[in-house]
């Protein structure tokens, strides 16, 4: 029986995802300057980051170290920008919905990653920088994630990387594989409530549940209804 990749309550057959990465690396070897991209999408609270982190750990244990992950979270609009929206109160209440992200900047990064040649051997290494998201201050941190030109595969991870809505649907035209992580809504609600409490977004469990039910879970429903067909679905 194949070893499973176990991350908390999430069990994913390791060989399924690892074999997909290995096949992408084989394809990349036929055109060694071209980087392969994976769009990893999922509903809020589905465990996208956990899946990608655990996969990188498993790949590293097999000696595969030229795969990286870029999270979409760093492309949240800042609180300062949200306060300039036509309806700032709605923007803050719906933070995490598609319109509260800088989709154009995210797409620009993905295009850059696809067009930047892979470097090997004695060629100089270059880096592209992306923002991360600081949950303590609830704002992005500029240039906090470095992606090396030596990375042959990059996993682009975020809620809306398979969303069939402009401009998000342009992502799948750039990426070489499409993965989707799904989870039942009741599990999502409990996870997200705990996350909102831990991040200080809400101060009570009741308020955290309400936020999940009025924002995150509807976002998940939208994601499923506008989902571009994935190559693989990871059920949690």
C-alpha positions as CSV (number, residue, x, y, z in Angstrom):
1,X,0.0,0.0,0.0
2,X,1.3,3.4,-0.9
3,X,2.4,5.7,1.9
4,X,-0.1,8.4,2.7
5,X,0.6,12.1,3.3
6,X,-1.1,12.8,6.5
7,X,-1.6,16.4,7.7
8,X,-3.9,16.8,10.7
9,X,-7.2,15.4,9.6
10,X,-6.2,15.5,5.9
11,X,-5.0,12.3,4.2
12,X,-3.9,12.5,0.6
13,X,-2.3,9.6,-1.3
14,X,1.2,10.7,-1.6
15,X,1.9,9.0,-4.9
16,X,-0.9,10.8,-6.6
17,X,0.5,14.3,-6.0
18,X,4.1,13.3,-6.1
19,X,3.7,11.4,-9.4
20,X,2.0,14.5,-10.9
21,X,4.9,16.6,-9.9
22,X,7.4,14.1,-11.3
23,X,5.5,14.0,-14.6
24,X,5.6,17.8,-14.7
25,X,9.4,17.7,-14.1
26,X,9.7,15.2,-16.9
27,X,7.8,17.5,-19.2
28,X,9.9,20.4,-18.1
29,X,13.1,18.5,-18.9
30,X,12.1,18.4,-22.5
31,X,12.1,22.2,-22.5
32,X,14.5,23.0,-19.6
33,X,14.1,26.8,-19.8
34,X,10.3,26.6,-19.3
35,X,8.9,26.6,-15.8
36,X,5.8,24.5,-15.0
37,X,3.0,26.0,-12.9
38,X,0.3,24.3,-10.9
39,X,-2.9,26.1,-9.9
40,X,-4.0,24.9,-6.5
41,X,-7.4,26.1,-5.6
42,X,-9.9,25.4,-2.8
43,X,-12.7,26.7,-0.7
44,X,-11.7,28.8,2.4
45,X,-10.5,26.5,5.2
46,X,-10.0,23.5,2.9
47,X,-6.4,23.1,3.8
48,X,-4.7,24.3,0.6
49,X,-1.6,25.6,2.4
50,X,-1.4,22.4,4.5
51,X,-1.5,20.3,1.4
52,X,1.2,22.3,-0.5
53,X,3.5,22.4,2.6
54,X,3.2,18.7,3.3
55,X,3.8,18.0,-0.4
56,X,7.0,20.0,-0.5
57,X,8.2,18.2,2.6
58,X,7.5,14.8,1.0
59,X,9.2,15.9,-2.2
60,X,12.3,17.1,-0.3
61,X,12.5,13.7,1.4
62,X,12.8,12.2,-2.1
63,X,15.5,14.7,-3.1
64,X,13.3,16.9,-5.1
65,X,14.0,20.5,-4.0
66,X,13.2,22.6,-7.1
67,X,9.5,23.0,-6.4
68,X,8.1,26.1,-4.7
69,X,4.7,27.4,-3.5
70,X,3.4,31.0,-4.0
71,X,0.3,31.9,-1.9
72,X,-2.4,34.2,-3.2
73,X,-3.0,35.6,0.4
74,X,-0.3,38.3,0.0
75,X,-2.4,39.9,-2.7
76,X,-5.2,41.0,-0.3
77,X,-5.7,44.7,-0.7
78,X,-4.3,46.5,2.3
79,X,-6.6,47.9,5.0
80,X,-5.6,51.4,3.7
81,X,-6.7,50.6,0.2
82,X,-10.0,49.0,1.4
83,X,-10.8,52.1,3.3
84,X,-10.9,54.0,-0.1
85,X,-13.5,51.7,-1.6
86,X,-16.9,53.1,-2.4
87,X,-18.4,51.1,0.4
88,X,-15.5,50.5,2.9
89,X,-17.7,48.8,5.5
90,X,-18.8,46.2,3.0
91,X,-15.2,45.8,1.8
92,X,-14.0,45.0,5.3
93,X,-17.0,42.7,6.0
94,X,-16.3,40.8,2.8
95,X,-12.6,40.7,3.1
96,X,-11.5,37.5,1.4
97,X,-14.1,37.8,-1.4
98,X,-12.6,38.1,-4.9
99,X,-13.0,41.9,-5.2
100,X,-10.9,42.4,-2.1
101,X,-7.8,41.0,-3.8
102,X,-5.5,42.7,-6.3
103,X,-6.1,40.1,-9.0
104,X,-4.2,42.0,-11.7
105,X,-1.0,42.1,-9.6
106,X,-1.4,38.3,-8.8
107,X,-1.8,37.6,-12.6
108,X,1.3,39.7,-13.3
109,X,3.3,37.6,-10.9
110,X,2.1,34.4,-12.5
111,X,3.0,35.6,-16.0
112,X,6.4,36.6,-14.7
113,X,7.0,33.2,-13.2
114,X,6.0,31.5,-16.5
115,X,8.1,33.7,-18.7
116,X,11.2,33.8,-16.4
117,X,13.7,31.2,-17.7
118,X,14.8,28.4,-15.5
119,X,18.5,28.7,-14.6
120,X,20.8,25.8,-14.0
121,X,24.4,25.0,-13.3
122,X,26.7,28.0,-13.3
123,X,24.1,30.4,-14.6
124,X,23.3,33.2,-12.2
125,X,20.3,32.6,-9.9
126,X,17.6,35.2,-10.0
127,X,14.7,35.8,-7.7
128,X,11.2,37.1,-8.1
129,X,9.5,38.4,-4.9
130,X,5.9,38.1,-3.9
131,X,4.1,39.5,-0.8
132,X,3.0,37.3,2.1
133,X,0.1,38.0,4.5
134,X,0.8,38.8,8.2
135,X,-2.3,37.6,10.1
136,X,-1.1,39.5,13.2
137,X,-1.4,42.9,11.6
138,X,-4.0,41.6,9.0
139,X,-2.1,43.1,6.1
140,X,0.3,42.0,3.3
141,X,4.1,42.1,3.7
142,X,5.8,43.2,0.5
143,X,8.5,41.2,-1.1
144,X,8.4,38.5,1.7
145,X,8.3,35.4,-0.5
146,X,11.3,34.7,-2.8
147,X,10.9,32.4,-5.8
148,X,14.2,31.3,-7.3
149,X,14.8,31.0,-11.1
150,X,16.1,27.5,-10.3
151,X,12.6,26.4,-9.3
152,X,11.3,24.2,-12.1
153,X,7.8,23.9,-10.8
154,X,5.8,26.5,-8.8
155,X,2.5,25.8,-7.1
156,X,0.3,28.8,-7.2
157,X,-2.0,28.4,-4.3
158,X,-5.2,30.4,-3.4
159,X,-9.0,30.3,-3.2
160,X,-9.6,31.7,-6.7
161,X,-6.9,30.2,-8.9
162,X,-9.6,28.0,-10.6
163,X,-12.4,30.6,-10.6
164,X,-14.2,31.0,-13.9
165,X,-14.6,34.7,-13.5
166,X,-12.5,37.5,-15.1
167,X,-9.7,38.1,-14.6
168,X,-9.1,35.0,-12.4
169,X,-9.9,32.6,-15.2
170,X,-6.8,33.7,-17.1
171,X,-4.7,31.8,-14.5
172,X,-5.6,28.4,-16.0
173,X,-4.4,29.5,-19.4
174,X,-1.0,30.1,-17.9
175,X,-0.8,27.0,-15.6
176,X,0.0,23.5,-16.7
177,X,-2.0,21.6,-14.0
178,X,-5.2,22.4,-12.0
179,X,-5.7,21.0,-8.5
180,X,-8.7,21.6,-6.2
181,X,-9.1,20.9,-2.5
182,X,-12.6,20.5,-1.1
183,X,-14.1,20.0,2.3
184,X,-17.7,19.8,3.7
185,X,-19.1,23.2,4.8
186,X,-19.6,22.2,8.4
187,X,-15.9,21.4,8.8
188,X,-15.1,24.6,7.0
189,X,-17.2,26.6,9.4
190,X,-15.5,25.2,12.5
191,X,-12.0,25.6,11.1
192,X,-12.6,29.1,10.0
193,X,-14.2,30.1,13.3
194,X,-11.1,28.9,15.1
195,X,-8.9,30.7,12.6
196,X,-10.7,34.0,13.0
197,X,-10.4,33.7,16.8
198,X,-6.7,32.9,16.7
199,X,-6.0,35.8,14.3
200,X,-8.0,38.2,16.5
201,X,-10.4,39.0,13.6
202,X,-13.3,38.2,16.0
203,X,-13.3,38.2,19.8
204,X,-16.0,35.5,20.4
205,X,-16.8,32.1,19.0
206,X,-20.3,33.2,18.0
207,X,-19.0,36.2,16.1
208,X,-16.3,34.0,14.4
209,X,-19.0,31.5,13.3
210,X,-21.2,34.3,12.0
211,X,-18.3,35.7,10.0
212,X,-17.6,32.3,8.5
213,X,-21.3,31.8,7.6
214,X,-21.8,35.2,6.1
215,X,-18.5,35.5,4.2
216,X,-16.2,32.5,3.9
217,X,-18.8,29.8,3.4
218,X,-20.7,31.8,0.7
219,X,-17.3,32.4,-1.0
220,X,-16.9,28.6,-1.0
221,X,-20.3,28.1,-2.6
222,X,-19.3,30.6,-5.3
223,X,-16.0,28.8,-5.9
224,X,-17.7,25.5,-6.4
225,X,-20.4,27.0,-8.7
226,X,-17.7,28.8,-10.9
227,X,-15.0,26.1,-10.7
228,X,-12.9,25.5,-13.8
229,X,-12.7,21.7,-14.0
230,X,-9.6,20.5,-12.1
231,X,-7.2,17.7,-13.1
232,X,-7.4,16.3,-9.6
233,X,-9.7,16.9,-6.7
234,X,-8.4,16.3,-3.1
235,X,-11.3,15.6,-0.8
236,X,-10.8,16.4,2.9
